[in-house]
Amino acid sequence: MRTDSRLSRVIHALLHMQDSKKPLTSDLLAKMLNTNPAVVRRTMAGLRDKGYVLSTKGHNGGWELAVPTDQITLLGLYEALGMPRLFAIAPETEKATCLVQQIADETLMSALERSRATFLSQLEAVSLADLDQQFRQRLAQVKECDRHAPLDTNES
């Protein structure tokens, strides 16, 4: 089963976006995220629809934050991405007639629902500003940073 890394990639892109003095193009974001510009545009469109980013067309166009990072929670981003499925496991889709299967399904559903609620609660408690602060604290503690080289936003 393939994993869905869109949330991680979106967080990555938005944190870089906040440091940029001008909009970042889909091409530049695609290079940074090791994907293609069409994927970037499709993913960012969901964020634009929720009011998190703006897009500008044309020579100096691209993507930029529409709101401050302290107003963007990880839960909001997860919702903007369509709330991708968290778990590959799930009970049968049809109501089981066997009592043993019913008990198994009920137990699994209960555990999955509790796990999902915990996950969503933790995402709601963290903003992009929180992650930026963590990054800046870590950056101050190290001499060399594993962060991407500064983005060249002087593309023609």
CNS distance restraints for C-alpha pairs under 8 A (distance, minus, plus):
assign (resid   1 and name CA) (resid  88 and name CA) 7.68 0.50 0.50
assign (resid   4 and name CA) (resid  84 and name CA) 7.43 0.50 0.50
assign (resid   5 and name CA) (resid   9 and name CA) 6.21 0.50 0.50
assign (resid   6 and name CA) (resid  10 and name CA) 5.90 0.50 0.50
assign (resid   6 and name CA) (resid  43 and name CA) 7.75 0.50 0.50
assign (resid   6 and name CA) (resid  81 and name CA) 7.64 0.50 0.50
assign (resid   7 and name CA) (resid  11 and name CA) 6.19 0.50 0.50
assign (resid   7 and name CA) (resid  77 and name CA) 7.00 0.50 0.50
assign (resid   7 and name CA) (resid  78 and name CA) 6.27 0.50 0.50
assign (resid   7 and name CA) (resid  81 and name CA) 7.38 0.50 0.50
assign (resid   8 and name CA) (resid  12 and name CA) 6.22 0.50 0.50
assign (resid   9 and name CA) (resid  13 and name CA) 6.12 0.50 0.50
assign (resid   9 and name CA) (resid  33 and name CA) 6.60 0.50 0.50
assign (resid  10 and name CA) (resid  14 and name CA) 6.04 0.50 0.50
assign (resid  10 and name CA) (resid  77 and name CA) 7.85 0.50 0.50
assign (resid  11 and name CA) (resid  15 and name CA) 6.16 0.50 0.50
assign (resid  11 and name CA) (resid  74 and name CA) 7.94 0.50 0.50
assign (resid  11 and name CA) (resid 128 and name CA) 7.37 0.50 0.50
assign (resid  12 and name CA) (resid  16 and name CA) 6.47 0.50 0.50
assign (resid  13 and name CA) (resid  17 and name CA) 6.01 0.50 0.50
assign (resid  13 and name CA) (resid  29 and name CA) 6.80 0.50 0.50
assign (resid  13 and name CA) (resid  33 and name CA) 7.63 0.50 0.50
assign (resid  14 and name CA) (resid  18 and name CA) 6.26 0.50 0.50
assign (resid  14 and name CA) (resid  65 and name CA) 7.25 0.50 0.50
assign (resid  15 and name CA) (resid  19 and name CA) 7.00 0.50 0.50
assign (resid  15 and name CA) (resid 128 and name CA) 7.10 0.50 0.50
assign (resid  15 and name CA) (resid 132 and name CA) 6.75 0.50 0.50
assign (resid  16 and name CA) (resid  20 and name CA) 6.63 0.50 0.50
assign (resid  17 and name CA) (resid  23 and name CA) 7.48 0.50 0.50
assign (resid  17 and name CA) (resid  24 and name CA) 6.78 0.50 0.50
assign (resid  17 and name CA) (resid  63 and name CA) 7.79 0.50 0.50
assign (resid  17 and name CA) (resid  64 and name CA) 6.11 0.50 0.50
assign (resid  17 and name CA) (resid  65 and name CA) 6.78 0.50 0.50
assign (resid  18 and name CA) (resid  64 and name CA) 7.49 0.50 0.50
assign (resid  18 and name CA) (resid  65 and name CA) 6.61 0.50 0.50
assign (resid  18 and name CA) (resid  69 and name CA) 7.81 0.50 0.50
assign (resid  20 and name CA) (resid  24 and name CA) 7.45 0.50 0.50
assign (resid  20 and name CA) (resid 151 and name CA) 7.90 0.50 0.50
assign (resid  20 and name CA) (resid 153 and name CA) 7.65 0.50 0.50
assign (resid  22 and name CA) (resid  64 and name CA) 7.36 0.50 0.50
assign (resid  22 and name CA) (resid 153 and name CA) 7.27 0.50 0.50
assign (resid  23 and name CA) (resid  55 and name CA) 7.97 0.50 0.50
assign (resid  23 and name CA) (resid  56 and name CA) 7.82 0.50 0.50
assign (resid  23 and name CA) (resid  60 and name CA) 7.37 0.50 0.50
assign (resid  23 and name CA) (resid  61 and name CA) 6.05 0.50 0.50
assign (resid  23 and name CA) (resid  62 and name CA) 4.60 0.50 0.50
assign (resid  23 and name CA) (resid  63 and name CA) 4.86 0.50 0.50
assign (resid  23 and name CA) (resid  64 and name CA) 4.94 0.50 0.50
assign (resid  24 and name CA) (resid  28 and name CA) 6.43 0.50 0.50
assign (resid  24 and name CA) (resid  29 and name CA) 6.69 0.50 0.50
assign (resid  24 and name CA) (resid  61 and name CA) 7.50 0.50 0.50
assign (resid  24 and name CA) (resid  62 and name CA) 4.79 0.50 0.50
assign (resid  24 and name CA) (resid  63 and name CA) 5.07 0.50 0.50
assign (resid  24 and name CA) (resid  64 and name CA) 6.60 0.50 0.50
assign (resid  24 and name CA) (resid 153 and name CA) 6.79 0.50 0.50
assign (resid  25 and name CA) (resid  29 and name CA) 6.26 0.50 0.50
assign (resid  25 and name CA) (resid  61 and name CA) 6.73 0.50 0.50
assign (resid  25 and name CA) (resid  62 and name CA) 4.18 0.50 0.50
assign (resid  25 and name CA) (resid  63 and name CA) 6.13 0.50 0.50
assign (resid  26 and name CA) (resid  30 and name CA) 5.89 0.50 0.50
assign (resid  26 and name CA) (resid  37 and name CA) 4.99 0.50 0.50
assign (resid  26 and name CA) (resid  38 and name CA) 7.71 0.50 0.50
assign (resid  26 and name CA) (resid  40 and name CA) 5.90 0.50 0.50
assign (resid  26 and name CA) (resid  41 and name CA) 6.35 0.50 0.50
assign (resid  26 and name CA) (resid  62 and name CA) 6.56 0.50 0.50
assign (resid  26 and name CA) (resid  63 and name CA) 7.37 0.50 0.50
assign (resid  27 and name CA) (resid  31 and name CA) 6.29 0.50 0.50
assign (resid  27 and name CA) (resid  36 and name CA) 7.26 0.50 0.50
assign (resid  27 and name CA) (resid  37 and name CA) 5.14 0.50 0.50
assign (resid  28 and name CA) (resid  32 and name CA) 6.31 0.50 0.50
assign (resid  28 and name CA) (resid 153 and name CA) 8.00 0.50 0.50
assign (resid  29 and name CA) (resid  33 and name CA) 6.06 0.50 0.50
assign (resid  29 and name CA) (resid  37 and name CA) 7.42 0.50 0.50
assign (resid  29 and name CA) (resid  40 and name CA) 7.01 0.50 0.50
assign (resid  30 and name CA) (resid  34 and name CA) 5.70 0.50 0.50
assign (resid  30 and name CA) (resid  35 and name CA) 4.88 0.50 0.50
assign (resid  30 and name CA) (resid  36 and name CA) 4.99 0.50 0.50
assign (resid  30 and name CA) (resid  37 and name CA) 5.14 0.50 0.50
assign (resid  30 and name CA) (resid  39 and name CA) 7.83 0.50 0.50
assign (resid  30 and name CA) (resid  40 and name CA) 6.16 0.50 0.50
assign (resid  31 and name CA) (resid  35 and name CA) 6.47 0.50 0.50
assign (resid  31 and name CA) (resid  36 and name CA) 7.34 0.50 0.50
assign (resid  32 and name CA) (resid 148 and name CA) 7.93 0.50 0.50
assign (resid  35 and name CA) (resid  39 and name CA) 6.85 0.50 0.50
assign (resid  35 and name CA) (resid  40 and name CA) 7.52 0.50 0.50
assign (resid  36 and name CA) (resid  40 and name CA) 6.60 0.50 0.50
assign (resid  37 and name CA) (resid  41 and name CA) 6.15 0.50 0.50
assign (resid  38 and name CA) (resid  42 and name CA) 6.13 0.50 0.50
assign (resid  39 and name CA) (resid  43 and name CA) 6.05 0.50 0.50
assign (resid  40 and name CA) (resid  44 and name CA) 5.88 0.50 0.50
assign (resid  41 and name CA) (resid  45 and name CA) 5.93 0.50 0.50
assign (resid  42 and name CA) (resid  46 and name CA) 7.13 0.50 0.50
assign (resid  43 and name CA) (resid  47 and name CA) 7.11 0.50 0.50
assign (resid  43 and name CA) (resid  81 and name CA) 7.16 0.50 0.50
assign (resid  44 and name CA) (resid  48 and name CA) 6.12 0.50 0.50
assign (resid  44 and name CA) (resid  53 and name CA) 7.53 0.50 0.50
assign (resid  45 and name CA) (resid  49 and name CA) 6.11 0.50 0.50
assign (resid  46 and name CA) (resid  50 and name CA) 6.49 0.50 0.50
assign (resid  46 and name CA) (resid  80 and name CA) 5.44 0.50 0.50
assign (resid  46 and name CA) (resid  81 and name CA) 6.17 0.50 0.50
assign (resid  47 and name CA) (resid  51 and name CA) 6.36 0.50 0.50
assign (resid  47 and name CA) (resid  52 and name CA) 5.37 0.50 0.50
assign (resid  47 and name CA) (resid  53 and name CA) 5.95 0.50 0.50
assign (resid  47 and name CA) (resid  77 and name CA) 7.10 0.50 0.50
assign (resid  47 and name CA) (resid  80 and name CA) 5.58 0.50 0.50
assign (resid  47 and name CA) (resid  81 and name CA) 7.36 0.50 0.50
assign (resid  48 and name CA) (resid  52 and name CA) 5.61 0.50 0.50
assign (resid  48 and name CA) (resid  53 and name CA) 4.76 0.50 0.50
assign (resid  48 and name CA) (resid  54 and name CA) 5.80 0.50 0.50
assign (resid  48 and name CA) (resid  55 and name CA) 7.44 0.50 0.50
assign (resid  49 and name CA) (resid  80 and name CA) 7.89 0.50 0.50
assign (resid  50 and name CA) (resid  80 and name CA) 6.30 0.50 0.50
assign (resid  51 and name CA) (resid  66 and name CA) 6.48 0.50 0.50
assign (resid  51 and name CA) (resid  67 and name CA) 7.64 0.50 0.50
assign (resid  52 and name CA) (resid  65 and name CA) 6.07 0.50 0.50
assign (resid  52 and name CA) (resid  66 and name CA) 5.19 0.50 0.50
assign (resid  52 and name CA) (resid  67 and name CA) 5.95 0.50 0.50
assign (resid  52 and name CA) (resid  72 and name CA) 7.17 0.50 0.50
assign (resid  53 and name CA) (resid  63 and name CA) 6.56 0.50 0.50
assign (resid  53 and name CA) (resid  64 and name CA) 5.48 0.50 0.50
assign (resid  53 and name CA) (resid  65 and name CA) 4.38 0.50 0.50
assign (resid  53 and name CA) (resid  66 and name CA) 4.53 0.50 0.50
assign (resid  53 and name CA) (resid  67 and name CA) 7.31 0.50 0.50
assign (resid  54 and name CA) (resid  63 and name CA) 5.70 0.50 0.50
assign (resid  54 and name CA) (resid  64 and name CA) 5.41 0.50 0.50
assign (resid  54 and name CA) (resid  65 and name CA) 6.17 0.50 0.50
assign (resid  54 and name CA) (resid  66 and name CA) 5.53 0.50 0.50
assign (resid  55 and name CA) (resid  61 and name CA) 7.02 0.50 0.50
assign (resid  55 and name CA) (resid  62 and name CA) 5.47 0.50 0.50
assign (resid  55 and name CA) (resid  63 and name CA) 4.61 0.50 0.50
assign (resid  55 and name CA) (resid  64 and name CA) 6.59 0.50 0.50
assign (resid  56 and name CA) (resid  60 and name CA) 7.77 0.50 0.50
assign (resid  56 and name CA) (resid  61 and name CA) 4.44 0.50 0.50
assign (resid  56 and name CA) (resid  62 and name CA) 5.23 0.50 0.50
assign (resid  56 and name CA) (resid  63 and name CA) 6.62 0.50 0.50
assign (resid  57 and name CA) (resid  61 and name CA) 4.65 0.50 0.50
assign (resid  57 and name CA) (resid  62 and name CA) 6.46 0.50 0.50
assign (resid  58 and name CA) (resid  62 and name CA) 7.98 0.50 0.50
assign (resid  59 and name CA) (resid 156 and name CA) 7.77 0.50 0.50
assign (resid  67 and name CA) (resid  71 and name CA) 6.56 0.50 0.50
assign (resid  67 and name CA) (resid  72 and name CA) 7.51 0.50 0.50
assign (resid  68 and name CA) (resid  72 and name CA) 7.18 0.50 0.50
assign (resid  69 and name CA) (resid 127 and name CA) 6.70 0.50 0.50
assign (resid  69 and name CA) (resid 128 and name CA) 4.99 0.50 0.50
assign (resid  69 and name CA) (resid 129 and name CA) 4.87 0.50 0.50
assign (resid  70 and name CA) (resid 127 and name CA) 5.54 0.50 0.50
assign (resid  70 and name CA) (resid 128 and name CA) 6.09 0.50 0.50
assign (resid  70 and name CA) (resid 129 and name CA) 4.80 0.50 0.50
assign (resid  70 and name CA) (resid 130 and name CA) 7.40 0.50 0.50
assign (resid  71 and name CA) (resid 127 and name CA) 6.87 0.50 0.50
assign (resid  71 and name CA) (resid 128 and name CA) 7.89 0.50 0.50
assign (resid  72 and name CA) (resid  76 and name CA) 6.41 0.50 0.50
assign (resid  72 and name CA) (resid  77 and name CA) 7.30 0.50 0.50
assign (resid  72 and name CA) (resid 127 and name CA) 5.44 0.50 0.50
assign (resid  72 and name CA) (resid 128 and name CA) 5.89 0.50 0.50
assign (resid  72 and name CA) (resid 129 and name CA) 7.92 0.50 0.50
assign (resid  73 and name CA) (resid  77 and name CA) 6.54 0.50 0.50
assign (resid  73 and name CA) (resid 123 and name CA) 6.82 0.50 0.50
assign (resid  73 and name CA) (resid 124 and name CA) 5.77 0.50 0.50
assign (resid  73 and name CA) (resid 125 and name CA) 7.14 0.50 0.50
assign (resid  73 and name CA) (resid 126 and name CA) 5.59 0.50 0.50
assign (resid  73 and name CA) (resid 127 and name CA) 4.07 0.50 0.50
assign (resid  73 and name CA) (resid 128 and name CA) 6.21 0.50 0.50
assign (resid  74 and name CA) (resid  78 and name CA) 6.12 0.50 0.50
assign (resid  74 and name CA) (resid 123 and name CA) 4.87 0.50 0.50
assign (resid  74 and name CA) (resid 124 and name CA) 6.08 0.50 0.50
assign (resid  74 and name CA) (resid 125 and name CA) 7.90 0.50 0.50
assign (resid  74 and name CA) (resid 126 and name CA) 5.97 0.50 0.50
assign (resid  74 and name CA) (resid 127 and name CA) 5.92 0.50 0.50
assign (resid  74 and name CA) (resid 128 and name CA) 7.03 0.50 0.50
assign (resid  75 and name CA) (resid  79 and name CA) 6.11 0.50 0.50
assign (resid  75 and name CA) (resid 120 and name CA) 6.34 0.50 0.50
assign (resid  75 and name CA) (resid 121 and name CA) 7.99 0.50 0.50
assign (resid  75 and name CA) (resid 123 and name CA) 4.66 0.50 0.50
assign (resid  75 and name CA) (resid 124 and name CA) 4.77 0.50 0.50
assign (resid  75 and name CA) (resid 126 and name CA) 7.97 0.50 0.50
assign (resid  76 and name CA) (resid  80 and name CA) 6.12 0.50 0.50
assign (resid  76 and name CA) (resid 124 and name CA) 7.42 0.50 0.50
assign (resid  77 and name CA) (resid  81 and name CA) 6.28 0.50 0.50
assign (resid  78 and name CA) (resid  82 and name CA) 6.70 0.50 0.50
assign (resid  78 and name CA) (resid  83 and name CA) 5.28 0.50 0.50
assign (resid  78 and name CA) (resid  84 and name CA) 7.50 0.50 0.50
assign (resid  79 and name CA) (resid  83 and name CA) 4.84 0.50 0.50
assign (resid  86 and name CA) (resid 116 and name CA) 7.47 0.50 0.50
assign (resid  87 and name CA) (resid 112 and name CA) 7.95 0.50 0.50
assign (resid  90 and name CA) (resid 108 and name CA) 7.17 0.50 0.50
assign (resid  90 and name CA) (resid 109 and name CA) 7.31 0.50 0.50
assign (resid  91 and name CA) (resid 104 and name CA) 7.90 0.50 0.50
assign (resid  91 and name CA) (resid 105 and name CA) 5.00 0.50 0.50
assign (resid  91 and name CA) (resid 108 and name CA) 6.70 0.50 0.50
assign (resid  91 and name CA) (resid 109 and name CA) 6.94 0.50 0.50
assign (resid  92 and name CA) (resid  96 and name CA) 7.32 0.50 0.50
assign (resid  92 and name CA) (resid 105 and name CA) 7.10 0.50 0.50
assign (resid  95 and name CA) (resid 102 and name CA) 7.51 0.50 0.50
assign (resid  96 and name CA) (resid 101 and name CA) 6.02 0.50 0.50
assign (resid  96 and name CA) (resid 102 and name CA) 5.59 0.50 0.50
assign (resid  97 and name CA) (resid 101 and name CA) 7.54 0.50 0.50
assign (resid  97 and name CA) (resid 102 and name CA) 7.20 0.50 0.50
assign (resid  98 and name CA) (resid 102 and name CA) 6.23 0.50 0.50
assign (resid  99 and name CA) (resid 103 and name CA) 6.24 0.50 0.50
assign (resid 100 and name CA) (resid 104 and name CA) 6.29 0.50 0.50
assign (resid 101 and name CA) (resid 105 and name CA) 5.97 0.50 0.50
assign (resid 102 and name CA) (resid 106 and name CA) 6.02 0.50 0.50
assign (resid 103 and name CA) (resid 107 and name CA) 6.08 0.50 0.50
assign (resid 104 and name CA) (resid 108 and name CA) 6.19 0.50 0.50
assign (resid 105 and name CA) (resid 109 and name CA) 6.00 0.50 0.50
assign (resid 106 and name CA) (resid 110 and name CA) 6.08 0.50 0.50
assign (resid 107 and name CA) (resid 111 and name CA) 6.32 0.50 0.50
assign (resid 108 and name CA) (resid 112 and name CA) 6.04 0.50 0.50
assign (resid 109 and name CA) (resid 113 and name CA) 5.96 0.50 0.50
assign (resid 110 and name CA) (resid 114 and name CA) 6.23 0.50 0.50
assign (resid 111 and name CA) (resid 115 and name CA) 6.12 0.50 0.50
assign (resid 112 and name CA) (resid 116 and name CA) 6.02 0.50 0.50
assign (resid 113 and name CA) (resid 117 and name CA) 6.10 0.50 0.50
assign (resid 114 and name CA) (resid 118 and name CA) 6.23 0.50 0.50
assign (resid 115 and name CA) (resid 119 and name CA) 6.16 0.50 0.50
assign (resid 116 and name CA) (resid 120 and name CA) 6.13 0.50 0.50
assign (resid 117 and name CA) (resid 121 and name CA) 6.05 0.50 0.50
assign (resid 118 and name CA) (resid 122 and name CA) 6.18 0.50 0.50
assign (resid 119 and name CA) (resid 123 and name CA) 6.28 0.50 0.50
assign (resid 120 and name CA) (resid 124 and name CA) 6.13 0.50 0.50
assign (resid 121 and name CA) (resid 125 and name CA) 6.45 0.50 0.50
assign (resid 122 and name CA) (resid 126 and name CA) 6.84 0.50 0.50
assign (resid 126 and name CA) (resid 130 and name CA) 6.19 0.50 0.50
assign (resid 126 and name CA) (resid 131 and name CA) 7.58 0.50 0.50
assign (resid 127 and name CA) (resid 131 and name CA) 6.72 0.50 0.50
assign (resid 128 and name CA) (resid 132 and name CA) 6.14 0.50 0.50
assign (resid 129 and name CA) (resid 133 and name CA) 6.12 0.50 0.50
assign (resid 130 and name CA) (resid 134 and name CA) 6.34 0.50 0.50
assign (resid 131 and name CA) (resid 135 and name CA) 6.16 0.50 0.50
assign (resid 132 and name CA) (resid 136 and name CA) 6.18 0.50 0.50
assign (resid 133 and name CA) (resid 137 and name CA) 6.17 0.50 0.50
assign (resid 134 and name CA) (resid 138 and name CA) 6.17 0.50 0.50
assign (resid 135 and name CA) (resid 139 and name CA) 5.99 0.50 0.50
assign (resid 136 and name CA) (resid 140 and name CA) 6.17 0.50 0.50
assign (resid 137 and name CA) (resid 141 and name CA) 6.58 0.50 0.50
assign (resid 138 and name CA) (resid 142 and name CA) 6.63 0.50 0.50
assign (resid 139 and name CA) (resid 143 and name CA) 7.62 0.50 0.50
assign (resid 139 and name CA) (resid 145 and name CA) 6.40 0.50 0.50
